[in-house]
Amino acid sequence: MSDTAVAAKPRPTQRKPQQRRTWLGLDRDGLMLAVPALIPVVLFSLYPLLRGIYLGFTDAQAGRAATTEFTGFENYSQLLGDSYFWESFRIGLIWAFGVTILQFFASLGLALLLNQKLRLRWLARTLALVPWAMPPVVIGIMWRLVYHPNAGILNSVLRDLGIIDSNVEWLSSLSLALPAVIVVGVWSGMPQTTVVLLAGLQSVSEELKEAAAVDGAGPLQRFRNVTWPALRPIVTAMTTLDFIWNFNSFSLVYVLTEGGPGGSTRLPMLFAYEEAFRYGNYGYAAALGNAMVLVIGVFVVFYLRRRYREEG
């Protein structure tokens, strides 16, 4: 060996991985980054929910001089015996199921149409989103003008076609007000459902459709055996969410009818609004809201179970 042996280089020392700081099992640095986004959620969602749950067990009334006392389940026992509540609950179910079902079939038909290779398809897709860009208050005012008995375009068209002889009070009739409001709900909610279903249709493999067509399957058979199985998870999710949104509706129906005539369109949220801000029964209105939260929770559990089964 040579006298001038090269000295071996020292091995670099391996640094120990830095220990992450945790708080209650969570990454503290990541938690600090999430705090600014969590503050509005706590202030505007979590705190009102907890406050509403508390008020539901009290006799809270409007007025600065009113005292609030804990009454336990008294509001809920009164709620179970309130015929006005059960009537609003029945109307709410009719409204929610009617709007959700009609909205689904109308949106599915529109999505199937927009999925075809049509001329100016981009324009049709843009126009289909117009109701989605309009606030519920604007939609309500616009449809009140459409339904106006004297100056409304609906009565004018029906008279010109010879379908009616005299003006129809669409929003003032006990038998027609709820169906008329349901039509508005379907029209206003169609865009979001159409967009979701259209995205699902575009995800269906064209090769499977072509193979089914080569095997002699007609349009209905291709839809039933190829398209529908791919859409089923999307349909389950969308219809469940649509039902929850529709059951919680307030502003659209309030602008159209304010719950009238004779309470024929008084949804549960409208009933709670009247109890709180017209009669000042904050505790009773909060109990009604808590009951609606339980109803919505049942549908959320149903939705999550269906999703779990489909993913499992």
matplotlib code that plots the C-alpha trace (Angstrom):
import matplotlib.pyplot as plt

x = [0.0, 1.1, 2.4, 0.1, -3.1, -6.2, -8.0, -11.5, -14.3, -16.4, -19.9, -22.6, -24.6, -28.2, -30.6, -33.4, -36.8, -38.2, -41.0, -44.3, -46.0, -49.5, -52.4, -55.1, -53.6, -53.8, -51.0, -50.8, -49.3, -52.0, -54.6, -53.4, -53.7, -57.3, -58.3, -59.1, -61.5, -63.0, -63.9, -66.7, -68.1, -68.2, -69.7, -72.3, -73.1, -72.1, -73.0, -76.5, -77.2, -76.2, -78.1, -81.2, -81.0, -80.8, -83.7, -85.9, -85.9, -86.9, -89.8, -87.9, -90.1, -89.5, -88.8, -86.0, -88.0, -88.9, -87.3, -86.2, -86.7, -85.8, -89.0, -87.6, -89.6, -92.7, -92.3, -91.9, -95.0, -96.9, -95.5, -96.8, -100.3, -100.2, -102.4, -100.9, -97.4, -98.6, -100.4, -97.2, -95.2, -97.6, -97.4, -93.6, -93.5, -95.8, -93.6, -90.3, -91.3, -93.2, -90.3, -87.6, -89.3, -90.5, -87.2, -85.3, -87.2, -87.2, -83.5, -82.7, -84.6, -82.8, -79.4, -80.1, -81.0, -77.9, -75.7, -76.6, -74.6, -76.8, -76.2, -75.6, -75.4, -73.1, -75.9, -78.5, -76.3, -75.7, -79.4, -80.2, -78.1, -79.9, -82.2, -79.2, -77.7, -80.9, -81.5, -84.6, -86.2, -85.8, -87.3, -90.2, -90.9, -90.6, -93.1, -95.5, -95.7, -96.1, -99.0, -100.6, -104.4, -104.9, -101.5, -99.7, -98.4, -99.7, -103.4, -102.9, -101.5, -104.1, -106.9, -105.5, -105.3, -108.9, -108.0, -109.6, -112.4, -111.6, -108.6, -107.3, -106.1, -103.0, -101.5, -104.8, -106.6, -106.6, -106.3, -103.9, -101.4, -99.3, -99.1, -98.2, -95.4, -94.1, -93.7, -91.6, -89.5, -88.9, -87.9, -85.5, -83.8, -83.4, -80.0, -77.9, -79.5, -79.1, -75.4, -74.7, -76.6, -75.0, -71.5, -72.6, -73.8, -70.5, -68.6, -70.4, -68.0, -68.9, -67.4, -69.9, -72.8, -71.4, -70.9, -74.5, -75.7, -73.8, -75.4, -78.8, -79.8, -82.2, -82.0, -84.1, -82.1, -78.8, -80.1, -81.3, -78.3, -75.4, -76.3, -78.5, -76.0, -73.4, -75.8, -77.4, -74.8, -75.1, -78.9, -79.0, -76.8, -78.4, -82.0, -81.2, -79.5, -82.3, -84.9, -83.0, -82.7, -86.3, -87.6, -85.6, -87.0, -88.1, -87.3, -88.9, -92.2, -92.2, -91.9, -94.5, -97.3, -96.0, -97.5, -101.0, -103.8, -105.1, -101.9, -102.0, -98.4, -97.1, -93.9, -92.4, -89.7, -92.4, -94.3, -91.2, -90.6, -94.1, -93.9, -90.6, -90.9, -94.7, -95.8, -92.4, -92.4, -88.6, -88.5, -91.4, -89.9, -86.5, -88.1, -89.8, -86.4, -84.8, -87.5, -86.7, -83.0, -83.9, -86.0, -83.2, -80.8, -82.8, -82.4, -78.7, -78.2, -80.1, -77.9, -74.7, -75.8, -76.6, -73.2, -71.4, -73.2, -72.4, -68.7, -68.4]
y = [0.0, 3.6, 5.7, 8.4, 6.7, 8.7, 9.3, 7.9, 10.5, 10.5, 9.3, 12.0, 11.8, 11.1, 13.6, 12.3, 13.2, 16.3, 15.3, 16.9, 18.9, 17.6, 18.7, 16.1, 13.8, 16.4, 18.2, 21.5, 23.3, 22.1, 22.9, 26.5, 26.9, 25.6, 27.9, 31.0, 28.8, 27.2, 30.5, 31.5, 27.9, 28.0, 31.5, 31.2, 27.5, 25.7, 28.4, 29.1, 25.3, 24.9, 28.1, 26.8, 23.5, 25.2, 27.6, 24.6, 23.6, 27.1, 29.4, 32.2, 35.1, 38.3, 41.4, 42.8, 42.4, 38.8, 36.3, 32.9, 29.8, 26.1, 24.2, 20.8, 18.9, 21.1, 22.7, 19.3, 17.9, 20.9, 20.4, 16.8, 18.0, 21.0, 20.4, 23.4, 21.8, 18.5, 20.2, 22.1, 18.9, 17.2, 20.1, 20.0, 16.4, 16.9, 19.8, 18.1, 14.8, 16.5, 18.9, 16.2, 13.6, 16.0, 17.8, 14.5, 13.3, 16.7, 17.1, 13.6, 14.3, 17.6, 16.0, 13.3, 15.9, 18.1, 15.0, 14.5, 16.0, 19.0, 22.2, 25.1, 22.6, 25.1, 27.7, 25.3, 24.2, 27.9, 28.7, 25.7, 27.2, 30.5, 29.7, 28.6, 32.1, 33.8, 34.4, 32.7, 36.1, 37.2, 33.9, 34.3, 37.9, 36.8, 33.9, 36.0, 38.2, 35.1, 33.8, 37.3, 36.7, 39.9, 40.8, 37.4, 35.8, 32.4, 33.4, 35.4, 32.4, 30.0, 32.4, 32.8, 29.0, 28.7, 26.5, 28.9, 31.4, 33.5, 34.4, 31.8, 32.8, 30.5, 31.7, 32.5, 29.3, 26.7, 23.8, 25.4, 27.3, 24.3, 22.8, 26.2, 26.6, 23.1, 24.0, 27.0, 24.8, 22.3, 25.0, 26.7, 23.5, 21.8, 23.3, 21.9, 18.4, 18.6, 19.5, 16.6, 14.1, 15.4, 14.9, 11.3, 10.7, 11.9, 9.5, 6.5, 4.6, 5.0, 1.6, -0.1, 1.8, 0.8, -2.8, -3.0, -1.4, -4.0, -6.7, -5.4, -3.4, -0.6, 2.9, 1.9, -1.3, 0.6, 3.1, 0.4, -1.9, 0.4, 4.0, 3.5, 1.3, 4.0, 6.7, 4.9, 6.2, 9.7, 9.6, 8.3, 11.1, 13.8, 12.9, 12.7, 16.0, 17.6, 16.3, 17.8, 21.2, 21.2, 20.3, 23.2, 25.7, 29.0, 32.1, 30.9, 30.0, 33.0, 35.4, 33.6, 33.1, 33.7, 30.4, 31.2, 31.0, 29.7, 28.0, 25.7, 26.4, 26.8, 24.7, 23.8, 26.5, 29.1, 27.9, 28.2, 31.7, 32.8, 31.5, 33.3, 36.6, 37.1, 35.8, 36.1, 32.4, 31.9, 28.8, 27.0, 28.0, 26.7, 23.4, 23.2, 23.8, 21.1, 18.6, 19.5, 18.8, 15.3, 14.7, 15.8, 13.8, 10.6, 11.3, 12.0, 8.7, 7.0, 8.7, 7.8, 4.1, 3.9, 5.4, 3.0, 0.0, 1.1, 1.8, -1.4]
z = [0.0, -0.6, 2.2, 1.1, 2.0, 1.5, 4.7, 4.7, 4.7, 7.7, 7.2, 7.3, 10.5, 10.0, 11.4, 13.5, 12.1, 13.8, 16.2, 15.1, 17.8, 18.5, 20.6, 21.5, 18.9, 16.1, 14.2, 16.0, 13.0, 10.7, 13.3, 13.6, 9.8, 10.0, 12.8, 10.6, 8.5, 11.5, 13.3, 10.9, 11.0, 14.8, 15.0, 12.3, 12.3, 15.5, 18.0, 16.5, 16.5, 20.1, 21.1, 19.3, 21.0, 24.4, 23.6, 22.7, 26.3, 27.6, 27.5, 25.8, 24.6, 22.6, 24.6, 26.7, 29.9, 29.3, 31.6, 30.3, 32.4, 31.7, 31.0, 30.0, 27.4, 27.7, 24.3, 22.7, 24.4, 23.2, 19.7, 19.5, 20.2, 17.9, 14.9, 13.0, 13.3, 12.0, 9.1, 8.2, 8.5, 6.1, 3.7, 4.0, 3.1, 0.1, -1.0, -0.5, -2.2, -5.0, -5.9, -5.5, -7.7, -10.4, -10.3, -10.8, -13.8, -15.4, -14.8, -16.1, -19.3, -19.7, -19.0, -21.5, -24.1, -23.4, -23.6, -27.3, -30.1, -30.9, -32.7, -30.3, -27.4, -25.5, -25.7, -24.4, -21.5, -20.6, -20.7, -18.5, -15.7, -15.7, -12.7, -10.7, -11.0, -9.7, -6.0, -4.6, -3.8, -7.4, -8.6, -6.3, -7.5, -11.1, -10.7, -8.8, -11.9, -14.1, -11.8, -11.5, -12.1, -14.2, -15.7, -15.6, -18.8, -17.8, -17.7, -20.9, -22.8, -21.5, -22.5, -26.0, -26.3, -25.2, -22.2, -19.6, -19.9, -16.9, -14.9, -12.4, -9.0, -8.9, -5.7, -3.9, -4.4, -1.6, -4.2, -6.7, -4.5, -3.4, -6.9, -8.3, -5.8, -6.4, -10.1, -9.1, -6.8, -9.6, -12.1, -9.6, -8.5, -11.9, -12.9, -10.1, -10.5, -14.3, -14.0, -11.6, -13.8, -17.0, -15.4, -14.6, -18.1, -19.5, -17.3, -18.8, -21.2, -24.8, -25.6, -23.4, -25.2, -28.6, -27.5, -26.3, -29.6, -31.6, -29.5, -30.6, -27.5, -28.1, -26.5, -23.5, -22.9, -23.2, -20.7, -18.2, -18.5, -19.1, -18.2, -15.1, -13.1, -13.5, -12.5, -9.5, -6.9, -8.2, -8.2, -4.6, -3.4, -5.4, -4.6, -0.9, -0.8, -2.9, -0.5, 2.5, 0.7, -0.4, 3.1, 4.5, 2.0, 3.3, 1.1, -2.1, -0.6, 1.7, -1.2, -3.3, -0.7, 2.8, 3.7, 2.4, 1.5, 4.7, 5.6, 2.5, 1.7, 5.2, 5.3, 8.7, 8.4, 7.7, 10.7, 12.9, 11.5, 12.3, 15.8, 16.4, 14.7, 14.5, 17.9, 19.7, 21.0, 20.6, 22.8, 21.0, 17.6, 18.6, 19.7, 16.3, 14.6, 16.7, 15.6, 12.0, 12.7, 13.9, 10.8, 8.6, 10.6, 9.8, 6.1, 6.5, 8.3, 5.5, 2.9, 4.7, 5.0, 1.4, 0.4, 2.8, 1.3, -2.3, -1.5, 0.5]

ax = plt.figure().add_subplot(projection="3d")
ax.plot(x, y, z, "-o")
ax.set_aspect("equal")
plt.show()
